Amino acid sequence: MRRIIGLATATMIGSLMTAGLAMAQSAPCETKLPIDIPSNCDAIEIIKPIEKLENFRSLTTSKDGPVLKPQLIFRSDQLDNLTEADQEKLSALGIETIIDLRALDELDKHPNKHISSVDFNINLPIGSDPADIAKIMPLDVASQIRPLWFSGKFEEIDQLLKDHDIDIYHIRIDRYKDFARKFTPQISRFMHVLLEEQNYPLMFHCAGGKDRTGYVAAVLMLSLGFSEEDVMRDYLTTNLYTFDELSKLVANGPHSLRPTFGAHKEQITAALAAMKEDYGSFENYRRDALGISDEELAHIKKNLLADPI
């Protein structure tokens, strides 16, 4: 339930997030860098009302898709570095539920700051951070990358991975396939939380709000009736929100690690393809794997859509 004391602040933040006032930034839609940019990029407002959250946002939707009720569901990066003002703004939005998709060791190292409005904190770990190189390659190799990185020896990093036959591109593809195949109980639990009206407004997040959060957002959007094109657009919007840092990494960082920088079309595509390969269709995945019946889906749509069908 939204706190009345924070209603004015919540209304202000909500207007910023929908109208793009004051905090909007120019979308880097014309970049020449090899960064995947969402379709109809110029129409996407980059709004950052929370200072220490780079990827806090509503789902990116199109004019042709379903219409979400405003300020009920948010996706984000981790909440470990919030200022007091950030905490107050999130509380003013009336956030009731936070679903944290990070692994337990991540929670220990980077615990979320407290949001006073939150009544439910739910941890649904979807594996370790896919961008953490120590978790996606042998430790003896990963340990050599850090000093090379801080010395700016990026070509040596490329050579190191080549010498050890480490293909980050395919490692990342496999991790995304794992999202669809190995974490069904967590995704199912997430969807069932959406059934209860009392759980809203709700925020879900991982570390950077990109990989694990991106997959969960894709499942949610497909369930609500959005197209795969809409899913891709929302997924790639992360590259707009994180463009300043991402562009530096892509322009100057080691080529071999590029698949860990930003959101990549082929990665979320691989997850959706694995889902269809195993279940035949998304609807089968939703019903048979996630255990969300047609009646339950209708209830979720009633909670989240302005005009549920």
C-alpha positions in Angstrom: 0.0 0.0 0.0 1.4 3.4 -1.0 2.3 5.6 2.0 0.2 8.8 1.9 3.1 10.8 3.2 5.1 10.0 0.1 2.3 10.6 -2.5 3.6 13.9 -3.7 7.1 12.5 -4.2 5.8 9.4 -5.9 3.7 11.5 -8.2 6.8 13.6 -9.1 8.9 10.5 -9.8 6.1 8.9 -11.8 5.8 11.9 -14.0 9.5 12.0 -14.6 9.5 8.3 -15.6 6.6 8.8 -18.0 7.2 12.2 -19.4 11.0 12.3 -19.5 11.2 15.6 -17.6 14.3 17.1 -16.1 16.3 13.8 -15.9 16.0 12.7 -19.5 19.2 12.1 -21.3 19.8 11.9 -25.1 19.6 8.3 -26.2 22.8 7.2 -28.0 20.8 5.9 -31.0 23.3 6.8 -33.6 26.4 5.1 -32.1 28.8 3.5 -34.6 30.1 1.2 -31.9 29.2 -2.5 -32.1 26.4 -2.1 -29.4 22.9 -3.5 -30.0 20.4 -0.6 -29.9 16.7 -1.2 -29.4 14.3 -0.6 -32.3 12.5 2.8 -32.4 15.3 4.0 -30.2 14.6 7.7 -30.5 11.2 7.2 -28.8 12.7 5.8 -25.6 13.2 8.3 -22.8 16.3 7.6 -20.6 15.0 8.6 -17.2 17.1 8.1 -14.1 15.2 9.4 -11.0 17.3 7.3 -8.6 20.9 8.7 -8.4 22.7 5.4 -7.6 20.7 3.1 -9.8 21.9 3.0 -13.4 19.2 0.6 -14.7 16.1 1.3 -12.7 13.1 1.6 -14.9 9.6 0.5 -15.9 9.3 -2.1 -18.7 9.9 -0.5 -22.1 6.7 -0.9 -24.1 5.4 0.1 -27.5 2.3 1.9 -28.6 1.1 -1.3 -30.4 1.3 -3.6 -27.4 -0.6 -4.0 -24.2 -0.7 -1.0 -21.9 0.7 -1.5 -18.4 -0.8 0.2 -15.4 1.7 2.9 -14.2 4.1 2.5 -11.4 3.3 -1.1 -10.4 6.3 -3.0 -11.6 9.9 -2.0 -12.0 13.2 -3.6 -13.0 16.5 -2.5 -11.6 20.1 -3.1 -10.8 21.2 -4.0 -7.2 20.3 -1.6 -4.3 23.5 -1.7 -2.3 24.8 1.8 -3.0 21.6 3.9 -2.5 21.8 7.4 -0.9 19.3 8.3 1.8 17.5 10.4 -0.9 17.3 7.4 -3.1 15.9 5.3 -0.3 13.3 8.0 0.4 12.3 8.2 -3.3 11.8 4.4 -3.6 9.8 4.4 -0.5 7.7 7.2 -1.8 6.9 5.0 -4.8 5.3 2.7 -2.3 7.4 -0.4 -3.3 5.9 -3.3 -1.4 7.9 -6.2 -2.7 11.5 -6.6 -3.8 12.5 -9.8 -5.6 16.3 -10.2 -5.7 17.5 -12.6 -8.3 21.1 -12.7 -7.1 23.0 -15.6 -5.6 23.5 -15.7 -1.8 27.2 -14.8 -2.0 26.2 -11.7 -3.9 23.7 -10.7 -1.2 26.4 -11.1 1.4 28.9 -9.0 -0.4 26.5 -6.3 -1.7 23.4 -6.3 0.6 20.6 -4.1 -0.5 19.9 -0.9 1.4 16.7 -0.8 3.4 13.5 0.6 1.7 11.0 1.5 4.4 7.9 0.9 2.4 8.9 -2.7 1.6 7.0 -5.5 3.4 8.3 -8.4 1.4 11.9 -9.2 0.4 12.1 -12.4 -1.7 15.3 -14.0 -2.9 15.0 -16.2 -6.0 18.6 -16.8 -7.0 19.0 -17.5 -10.8 22.6 -18.6 -10.6 25.7 -16.5 -10.2 26.3 -13.2 -12.0 26.9 -14.1 -15.7 29.1 -11.1 -16.0 31.4 -12.2 -13.2 34.4 -13.7 -15.0 35.4 -15.6 -12.0 32.2 -17.6 -12.3 32.4 -18.3 -16.1 36.0 -19.5 -16.5 38.7 -21.4 -14.5 39.8 -19.4 -11.5 43.5 -19.6 -12.4 42.7 -17.8 -15.7 40.3 -15.3 -14.1 42.8 -14.4 -11.5 45.2 -13.3 -14.2 42.7 -11.0 -15.9 42.3 -8.6 -13.0 45.9 -7.3 -13.0 46.1 -7.2 -16.8 42.8 -5.2 -16.8 44.0 -2.6 -14.4 47.3 -2.3 -16.3 45.4 -1.7 -19.5 46.9 -4.8 -21.2 43.8 -5.7 -23.1 45.5 -7.5 -25.9 47.2 -9.8 -23.4 43.7 -10.6 -22.0 42.6 -11.6 -25.5 45.6 -13.8 -25.9 45.2 -15.3 -22.5 41.7 -16.5 -23.3 42.7 -17.7 -26.7 45.6 -19.7 -25.3 43.2 -21.4 -22.8 40.5 -21.9 -25.5 37.9 -19.9 -23.5 35.1 -18.7 -25.8 33.1 -16.1 -23.8 30.6 -15.7 -26.6 29.4 -19.3 -26.4 29.8 -19.4 -22.6 27.3 -16.5 -22.4 24.9 -18.2 -24.8 25.0 -21.3 -22.7 24.3 -19.3 -19.5 21.2 -17.8 -21.1 20.0 -21.2 -22.2 20.4 -22.2 -18.5 18.0 -19.4 -17.5 15.2 -21.3 -19.4 16.2 -24.8 -18.4 17.7 -24.8 -14.9 15.8 -22.2 -12.9 12.2 -23.1 -13.5 11.2 -23.1 -9.8 12.5 -19.6 -9.3 10.8 -18.2 -12.4 7.6 -20.0 -11.4 7.7 -18.5 -7.9 8.2 -15.0 -9.4 5.1 -15.5 -11.6 3.0 -16.7 -8.6 4.0 -13.6 -6.6 2.4 -11.5 -9.3 -0.9 -13.1 -8.5 -1.4 -11.2 -5.2 -2.5 -7.6 -5.6 -1.0 -6.8 -2.2 2.5 -7.4 -3.5 2.4 -4.3 -5.7 4.2 -2.1 -6.5 7.0 -4.6 -7.1 10.6 -4.3 -8.1 12.8 -7.2 -9.4 16.5 -7.0 -9.9 19.9 -8.8 -10.1 23.3 -7.2 -10.1 23.3 -5.0 -13.2 19.6 -5.4 -14.1 20.6 -6.9 -17.4 20.9 -10.7 -17.7 18.9 -12.4 -15.0 16.5 -9.5 -14.8 16.4 -9.3 -18.6 15.2 -12.9 -18.8 12.6 -12.6 -16.1 11.3 -9.4 -17.8 11.1 -11.4 -21.0 9.0 -14.1 -19.4 6.7 -11.5 -17.8 6.2 -9.5 -21.0 5.5 -12.6 -23.1 3.0 -13.8 -20.5 1.2 -10.4 -20.6 0.9 -10.6 -24.4 3.8 -8.6 -25.6 5.6 -9.7 -28.8 9.1 -11.0 -29.0 10.0 -7.7 -30.7 8.7 -5.8 -27.6 10.7 -8.1 -25.4 13.9 -7.5 -27.4 13.3 -3.7 -27.3 12.9 -3.8 -23.5 16.0 -6.0 -23.1 18.2 -3.8 -25.3 17.1 -0.6 -23.5 19.6 -1.6 -20.9 22.3 -0.5 -23.4 20.8 3.0 -23.4 20.7 3.3 -19.7 24.2 2.1 -19.2 25.6 3.6 -22.4 28.3 5.9 -20.9 30.2 3.1 -19.2 29.3 0.5 -21.9 30.6 2.6 -24.7 34.0 3.0 -23.0 34.2 -0.8 -22.4 33.3 -1.6 -26.0 35.5 1.1 -27.5 38.6 0.4 -25.3 38.2 -2.9 -23.6 39.4 -6.4 -24.7 37.5 -7.8 -27.6 37.3 -11.2 -26.0 35.2 -9.9 -23.1 32.7 -8.0 -25.2 30.0 -10.6 -24.8 29.9 -9.7 -21.1 29.5 -6.0 -21.8 25.9 -4.8 -22.3 22.9 -6.7 -23.6 23.2 -8.8 -26.7 20.4 -9.8 -29.1 21.8 -13.3 -29.6 21.9 -14.0 -25.8 18.2 -13.4 -25.0 17.3 -15.0 -28.4 19.2 -18.2 -27.3 17.2 -18.3 -24.0 13.9 -18.0 -25.9 15.0 -20.6 -28.4 15.9 -23.1 -25.6 12.4 -22.5 -24.1 10.7 -23.3 -27.4 13.0 -26.3 -28.1 12.1 -27.9 -24.8 8.4 -27.0 -24.6 7.3 -26.2 -28.2 6.0 -22.8 -27.4 6.0 -20.1 -24.8 2.5 -20.9 -23.8 3.5 -24.5 -23.1 6.4 -23.3 -21.0 4.2 -20.9 -19.1 1.6 -23.6 -18.3 3.6 -26.8 -18.0 7.0 -25.5 -16.6 6.0 -22.5 -14.6 2.6 -23.9 -13.6 0.7 -20.7 -14.4 -2.8 -21.7 -15.5 -4.8 -19.7 -18.0 -7.0 -18.5 -15.1 -4.0 -17.4 -13.1 -2.6 -15.6 -16.1 -5.9 -13.7 -16.5 -5.5 -12.6 -12.9 -2.0 -11.4 -13.4 -3.1 -9.5 -16.5 -5.9 -7.9 -14.4 -3.3 -6.8 -11.8 -0.9 -5.3 -14.3 -2.7 -4.3 -17.5 -4.8 -1.2 -18.0 -7.1 -3.1 -20.4 -6.7 -6.9 -19.8 -8.1 -9.2 -22.5 
